[in-house]
Amino acid sequence: MGATLTDVARRAGVSIATASRAFGEPDRLATATRDRVLQAANDLGYDSPQVATATRSFGVVVPDVANPVYATLLKAIHSQAWHGRHRTVLFDTDEDRWREREQIEQARKLDGMLLCSPRLPDDEVLTLAGDTPFVIVNRLIEGAPCVLMDMENGPQQAVEHLAALGHTHIAYAAGPTGSWADGQRAATITKACERFGIRLTHLSHQAASIEGGRAAAAPVIASGATAVIAYNDLVALGLEAGMSDMGKSCPADISIIGIDDIDMASAVKPGLSTVKMPIERCGALAVELLLQVLAGATHAEATTLGSQLIVRGTTAGPSR
């Protein structure tokens, strides 16, 4: 795809919100700042979508609004939409496929939709969306416009980090059944473990929550693994709490790595080692892409934003 507002903001050295104002509310910016943004847009060949001048309403469908990842994503989506004075309507499926069907059917009555991590099969998602303009967030569906968070580099770095520490047996604590991200993370971790000669134990699917992590704690200990990579940070924090209840400490007995880098990850002691995902950028870019689709642009390819391992205090060499 061509240059995006995110690219323009980065080149001009301003926030996405400031770059958006240069096109929609230029009088709110200093002349020098506005000119810098417009020059960056010209250099990159960026055209502001015509739809930006019209107020639109679009639905945002998420699996679980209580999950900090989706809360952060929603805030980024709402903030980006607000700059164009667009209205967002929230639909929470509560990780239930029947409810997801109903929510998408309701959301498609609006001008457009952002479908965040849908759990339904690809063909059913496309059928339910119908003719309503939409963008898929954090899942790849062929032929649909998608904004993805990288499922390869960060998880690979996690396995490489554990291998460098001397771990030869790790576990993967899986997330919800039907989660595309879970399948991608599991596949990446499996390949990386094969490359480093590490034994990998796949644990059963659990809720993407602290309670799900607690439920996985005993299986992790029983597996004999000296380290575990969790589906997300909530599961990782639940694992640590559950293991502590059983007399195990982290990282002395078992190292733990999460995925997402929610705010809580850096606040707990020890700080949680995790794969940082570009959640805010993903939300902002999804709104921008949806506005382009609403303006008549055709986007059938996926845009992927990078991930990066953040090492904190929950990883160490295996105990002897």
Secondary structure, 3 states (H helix, E strand, C coil): CCCCHHHHHHHHCCCHHHHHHHHHCHHHCCHHHHHHHHHHHHHHCCCCCHHHHCCCEEEEEECCCCCHHHHHHHHHHHHHHHHCCCEEEEEECCCCHHHHHHHHHHHCCCCEEEEECCCCCHHHHHHHHCCCCEEEECCCCCCCCEEEECCCHHHHHHHHHHHHHCCCEEEEECCCCCCHHHHHHHHHHHHHHHHHCCEEEECCCCCCCHHHHHHHHHHHHHHCCCEEEECCHHHHHHHHHHHHHCCCCCCCCCEEEEEECCHHHHHCCCCCEEEECCHHHHHHHHHHHHHHHHCCCCCCCEEEECCEEECCCCCCCCCC
